[in-house]
Each structure stands twice: as C-alpha cells, then as structure tokens.
Amino acid sequence: MKNRFAFSTIMLWVGLAFIYIPMVILVIYSFNASRLVTVWGGWSVHWYVGLLDNTQLMNAVKRSLQIALYTACAAVALGTLAAFVMTRIKRFRGRTLFSGLVTAPLVMPEVITGLSLLLLFVAMAQLIGWPAERGVMTIWIAHTTFCTAYVAIVVSGRLGELDQSIEEAAMDLGAPPWKTFLLITVPMIAPSIAAGWLLSFTLSLDDLVLASFVSGPGATTLPMEVFSAVRLGVKPEINAIASVILLAVALFTLLAWFLVRSADKRSRMPPPEDDKHITWQAAINSRKHS
Amino acid sequence: MNKLISRILPSGRFWVISVPYLWLFLFFLLPFAIVLKISFSEAAIAIPPYKPLFDYVEQSLNVVVNLGNYIFLTQDSLYLAAYLGSLKVALISTVICLLLGYPMALAIARAPREKQLVYLLLVMMPTWTAILIRVYAWMGILSSNGLLNNLLMSIGVISSPLQILNTNIAVYIGVVYAYLPFMVLPLYANLVKHDETLLEAAMDLGASKLSAFWKITVPLSKTGIIAGSMLVFIPVVGEFVIPELLGGPETLMIGKILWQEFFNNRDWPVASALAIVMLAILLIPIILFHYNQSRAMEKNA
C-alpha cells in the first residue's frame, strides 16, 4: 500500500529540495568571509555587523515595520468583515460584484494594481487635494487592499467550517448580532484571524511592486532598498539582509502554523478519516437496502 | 441561518456589508476606471504627465478621446512581442508547475494527517517570504561564475561556464520556483477531500493504478487544477521582478515593459493602455478563476 505512491513521494522531496536549497545556500554564503560571493573564504559574521550601522537601511526597516503593522490591523478588520458577509449573508444587491472584488486582488498582476492605485491617488490629489504627498499612508492603503483578500480567504475557510448552531443559540437566547459576533464567532475564529494578521504582516513587509508605484520620494521600504542594491549584482551585504528577512519570516510562519494547528486539533476531535469512512459506509448500506 | 439574517438589524447589516464593499470599490475597482480614462488621453510634459480628457471651454464640453496610445501599441512590434512573450512564459511555467506540483500535492494529501501539516507548512512558508529574496538567491546560483557552473565544471560535465543567468531559461527556473506553492496548495485542498474508497472500488473492479488515477483522481480534481493553474498563469503574465533580475535582453515580458514605460519613459498614457490590454487578455482566465472559486465555495457550504 505504502509503495503505491512512491513516485509522488519522491516528487514531493524533489520539489521541497528545489524550494529550499537556494535559500539554504543563500544563508550559508551570508556567513562567507570572502568579499567574492562565489569563493568561500571561511566563516564570518562581519556582513551582519555592518548592517546595523547603515542608517538608510535601518530607516527603511522601521518604515516597513510600521506599514506592515498598520496594514495587518486594517486588513484583519476589513477581511474578517468581508469573510463574514461572504459566508453568512447569502443574498444582497451586488453580491456577485462583492465576491469578485474580494478574490480579484489575489490574482491581479501587481503591476496593474500598482499602476491603477497610483493613478487614483494622483487623480484624488488633483480633485480633493488628498493625499497631498505619497508615502507611508498611500502604501498602507495599497497593502491593506491587497491583504484584505488574503485575510478574507483564510477567515472564510474557517467560518465555513463552523457549527452555526452555536451562533443561532446565542441569538435565540437574546444576544444582539454584534454581541454574538464578538463573543461567540470571533473567539471561535480567533486562530484564523491571527493567522490572517501574520500573513498580512509578512506580505506587506515583502511587497516591492505595489510600494514602488505608490510611494513618494523619501519613503523607501526595505524591499525597495534591497531591490535597488540587488540590481547592481550579488553582494555579501545583501546576502546578510536577505538571510535576516528569511529568518524573521520563518519565525512568523512557525507562529502562524502553531496557531492554526492548535485550532485544528480542537475543532477536529473525531478524526476526519474515520468520520468520512463511516458516512461512506452508511451511504453504501442505505443504497443496498433501498 | 435565516434566523441570523433576520435578526441582524437592517442598519447593522448595511454597515457590515458596506464597509469592506466601499473600501474595495474605492481602492480596487475605481482605479481601473481611471486607468481606462488615462489610456485615452494624450501624453504631455506636465504634472501629472497627461492632458485632460474633458475640456470645458466657452460653454462647450470637449471630449478628446485619443486612440493614439492603442494605435501606438500596434505599430511597435516590441509590445506585441512582449505580450506574446509573457503569455508563452506563463503558459509553459504553468504546465511545468502542474507536472511538478500535482504529484507533490498528491503525496501530501495521502500522507498521515500529522505529517500533512508539516509538509504543507514547508510548501507554504516560501510564499510568505519575499519573492525578491528567493529570486536573488538564484542569481548567485545561476551566474556564470556561480555555484551551478562551478559544480558542473568540477564534476566534469561541462568545460566552460554556461550562460544561464540573463536568459529565458533563468526566467523559467525563477517563475516555476516562485509560483510552485500556488499550484500545490489548491491542488492539495482538493485532493485531500477525495474519498479513497473510490480508488479501492476501481481497483477491485480491475482498473490498473494508472487508469484509476486518470479516470477518478484527475477528473475529481478539476477545480483544483483550474484554481492552481490560474493562480500561476495570471500573475506570471504581469510578472516584473523575475524577468528584471533573471532575464536578459531576449526576455520580453509585458510587466517589465510597462514598468519601463512608466518609470523610465514617464509615458503614463501608454503605460495605462498597456495595462488595459493586459487586463483584457487576462479577463477570461480571471472570470474562469472566479467562477471556479465560487462554485467550489458553494460546494463546501
């Protein structure tokens, strides 16, 4: 039985190797003492030490973290609302357009989204004088729009699995809808909200294309800073920055994973495999009898 | 369910819907209308660098619809080549991702439940990491004095360095590398729901492993295949970072051209026209993806 899927298992390992080997090489070479990127000159951390003194880079890091923080909070609020509307309110005018607007940012090429948002901001500045200058604020709006879609997908997956009878019971007992939502629904979907928050945070931290379009002079983010350095070629300093970013994201991802896993364990007390098997058996039996 | 809806006060319900709706309308849909508008205006040396579409002079409204930008796109073969180049890269990469990702997703879906989560995390983690950095990692590997060439030369496969970086091959490697997880995840989500007893039944009835796979697993995973393929195909058409860093002079992709037109030439109307045409090309796959998604969601509900 186990042998049956040998080909796919081999492919899984080949795929994972393909995904991870470049990143491992990158991290190893960030500790290279040699100035030449391809020649190994022994272990050293001096590329990392230099990063802290680079004020331009550190400012970009601060700005990126600030934007990511604001983005994650706004995207969670908007995305959770959107997910709630998608899964709980089946009929309202413009529902098709709404669900289209929620999923479209996931697939829309970033250059189109970036260009269109910039042109919007320019047109708005002409018409109503706001935003007067592009920077943290406009990047935040762009990132929030983009991350809302991700949060909505993550949260709506969880909302769809929830047992709605608990919400209905709360309302039957007289809780107003907003109270039911805050006291019953939100705690039950809390892990996916947290996962959505972390996802938005890392996506915002990572974005280059949108930020390049909608930022103004003097508001460079970390990816923009890295990109302009990378364009000039491979350098040990960039290896060091890249490794730090990889490490930070890996930590965030592990955290998000633990959140999802603990929620998964709680919600699936009866193992789903057995569950499915029983229903399948029941279906076969009922057909036999009829 | 109905109770929940009826209990929500009209005003509360209105706000719950309208806040995300308004945000997405204002910052996602409206901007496309503006791009469309600017694609019809004439470039000018001004801030912003285009002429207004509407002109109100002496009680007469003049609407100047300039088709010049679109005509310009057809006259220079560069743009057509870039569109075709993008479609070709996206199509080939999608097929490679499917061929590589399908068995991966199958292996994860058939693994024990505890391991599934670990594998999923391993596949998912890179999508949360800067695409820029992962593409950068390949620059060091593929360059002519890079690790791959050094490795191949030291084991004697080649005698002189191969030119891989700054060619289309590097772009394919980068695109497949960056977008593979987007193929694996929807396929996994679909495959994990399959009932294995169907396969057992097929085998009991005498089907070979391969024909059971073709006749049961593949048709059942259709929505996953569509979702995964669209998640790879659509963004790759507009990809900018990968062709910019890994591609060379022969690499013509529309995302890169749009970027250059906008930032280097500062021709906003032509950049807008490029975006509109790109959007028109992608409209069918985007609608297909959306239709597929909402059908899958309805099935779950």
Interface residues (C-beta under 8 A of the other chain):
Chain A: R4 F5 F7 S8 T9 M11 L12 V14 G15 L16 F18 I19 Y20 P22 M23 I25 L26 Y29 V37 T38 L78 G79 L81 A82 F84 V85 M86 T87 R88 I89 K90 F92 G94 F98 S99 G100 L101 V102 T103 A104 P105 L106 V107 M108 P109 E110 V111 I112 T113 L115 S116 L117 L119 L120 V122 A123 Q126 I141 A142 T144 T145 T148 A152 S156 G160 Q164 E167 E168 M171 D172 P176 P177 W178 L199 T202 L203 L205 D206 L208 V209 S212 F213 P223 V226 F227 V230 R231 G233 V234 I238 N239 A242 I245 L246 V249 A250 F252 T253 L254 W257 R261 D264 P271 P272 E273 K276 H277 W280
Chain B: M1 K3 L4 I5 R7 I8 L9 G12 R13 V16 I17 V19 P20 Y21 W23 L24 F25 F27 F28 L29 L30 P31 F32 I34 V35 I38 P48 L100 G101 P103 M104 L106 A107 I108 R110 R113 L117 Y119 L121 L122 V123 M124 M125 P126 W128 T129 A130 I131 L132 I133 R134 Y136 A137 W138 M139 G140 I141 S143 N145 G146 L147 N150 Y177 L180 P181 V184 D195 T197 K209 M230 L231 I234 P235 V237 G238 E239 F240 V241 E244 L245 G255 L258 W259 F262 F263 W268 A271 S272 A275 M278 L279 L282 I286 F289 H290 Q293 S294 M297 N300 A301
